[in-house]
Amino acid sequence: MNITTNNRRSPRAAAMSRRGSVMTLMAFVLPVLALLAAFCVNTAHMQLTRTELVVATDAAARAGGRAFSEVQTVAAAKDAAKVTAALNTVNGKPLKIRDGDSANEIEFGKTNQYDGTSSRYHFEKIPTSQIDNGTVASAVRVNGIRDFNSLSGRVPLIIPGLLDKYDFGTTQASVAMQVDRDISMIIDRSGSMGEVEFDWPNNTSPWYSSTMSAGYYAGMLTRSYSSRRGYSYYYASGVSELEYKQWAWEEHYDLGTAPRPPWQDLVAAVDAFLDVLDTTSQEEQVSLASYSTYATLDTWLEKDHQVVRDKVGDLYPNGWTAIGRGMQSGINALLSNEARPFAAKTMVVMTDGIENRGDSAVTVAQSFMGQYLLTIHTVTFGEGADQALMQQVAAIGGGKHYHAADGDQLIAIFEEIANNLPTILTK
């Protein structure tokens, strides 16, 4: 007798079996998915926190570098970095950094490219004690820390306890360095720059015979004698009429500081500008262009700043005022073979008057900014200068406009511009 057995289960039994298998699988998969989700949330939170720390330390380093450039003191740089860091939040809390030297959270030094201009910059720390004693530094490093022993502490995880982790630490270093500059200086030598008026008080004059005799003994004048005319006086070698009058005002009559034409104040300001550049750790190249009715490029970019000083001394003021023409001459130096490809390009344009010849300085500035990467600062001097025009030129050029009412202010402005080194982040 043949006996057969049917091993097929009923559809209902099969469905129950599959349901049980899925439930078993889900019991395993769901916790895994939950763990993965928690891991992803924590990882995203960590990346966001690190990004916030990068932003905060970059801002602090830039602020510290800028203050160090402009004020030239370690204390000012530390204050700027510390305040700026606190304005930026990391995981919802302001970034707090210590400014003590032992904390090593704000450091000073210099940067070098050991393998050529295409290689990375490397930061070399210089102790602040050496900087206070005259060692030149050109870079500021800010170390932003959210970890043990930092003022802000470690960062708590959004989902704590995963893999027995409850918080995490992160650090970020940002370096702001001052860069070399190629500077085109554009100066006004129009006739108004040489104008000066002496209002001599009663009983004083540079042309009295007693005054000229005193000038002769002081070496300001020479003289000859004839029986018919008596003494005739002449300016000594290297002495101008202006210098003689100023001597008579200040030395002979003791009337205080003598009137000065704007040109003399400008020469002193340019000298102060170059003196500051001589003390920076950067290698600054300076060119000189000047303008009156027409403009000239008087020196190409020079590392020897004495060349520029000497050329300024050879110029004299006369003619009309063509500011735009001066800028058109000055840009040629920044486009020459002497211009360095990685140096920041800066143009400083000075005037004491109102533009009345040539292309508008505004039009020229707009043309430059459409073609070249540079910054244009403008300086006006005295009551007769067109401040509105030069403010517009500076705004177009991404720079700053300065106004000087007198010679002392003009010198201070040129020194500030010289100290205002551009900064870049190298890390």
C-alpha positions, 0 to 999 in steps of 0.5 A: 500500500502506498502512503503519501504525505502533504507537507505544504502548510496552509496559507494562514500558517505561512503568513504567520511565519513570515510575520514572525520573521519580520518582527524579529528582523525589525527588533534587530534593525530598529535599534541599529537605525536608532544608533545610526541616527543618533551617531549622525546627529552627534556627528553633524553637531560636531561638524557644525561646532567646529565650523563655528569655531573656525569662524570665531577664531578667524574673526578674532585673528583678523581683528587682532592682526588689524589692531596690531598693524594700526596701533602697533602694540601687543595689548591692543591686538590682544584686546581686539582678538579677545573682544571679537572672539566673544562676539562669536558663538560656538555651540550657543556660547561666546568663545572665550580666550585667555590673553595671558602669555602663558595660556598661548591662546593669543600668540605673536610671530612671523610667517615664512614660506620655506619652499618658495612662494607657492608653498604653505606659510609656517608660523614662528612664534616670537615671545611678547617680551622680545616684541616689547623690546623691539623685535618685529612681529608680523603675524597673530595666531589665535588658538580657539579651544573648547576642551578641558581647562578652556574658559568655555569648556568642552561641548556636550553632545546632543545625544549623550551616552552613545558609545559612552561619550557625553561631550567632545573637545575641539580646537582651531588655530587661525593665523593673520599675517601682514602682507607686503605692499606695492604703494603708488603715492600720488601727490598734488604739486599744483600752484595752490600747494606753494601759496603762503601769506605772511602777515607781518606785525607792525615794525617787523619786515624781512626787508629792513636793513637790520633784518637782512644784516642779521640774516647775513650773520645767520648765514641766510644771506650773502652780501656785497658792498658798493660805495654808491648803493651800500650793501646788497643782499642775496640769498645764500646757497640753498636758501630760498625766499620762503626759508629766509622769511620763515627764519626772520619770523621765527628766529629774528623776530621770535613770532612763533611758528612761521606760516608754511605753504601746504607743500612744506607740510606735504614734504614732511608728511611724505617723509614721516610716511616713509619713515614708518615703512622703513620700520615694518617687517614687510618689504614695502615698495613705493612709487611716486607720481605728481600732478599739476596741469599735467602729471608725471611718474617721478619714480617707479616702485622703489625698495630704497625709499630715499630715492622717493624722498630725494625726488619729492625734494626736487619737485616744486608747485605750480599750475592747475589741478588734474587729479585724474591724470595723476592717478593715470600716471601712478597706476603704471608703476603698479602694472610694471615689471617691478610690481610683485604678483603677491603684494597688496596694491595700494594707491594713496591720492592727496590733494589740497584743491579742486579738480579743474583739468583732465579726466575726473578722478571718479571716472578714473577710479571706476575704470581702475576698479573694473580692471585691477585689484587694488585699494585707493585711499584719499587725503584732502588737506586744507579748507579749499580741498574738494572733500566730497569728490575724494570721499567718492574716490575712496569709496569706489576704491574700497579705501578710506578718506582722510582730511587734514586741517593742518600740517600736524594732522597731515603727518598723523594721517600719512603715518596711519596709512603707512601703519595700516598694513593689510592682513590675510589669513594663512591658516 
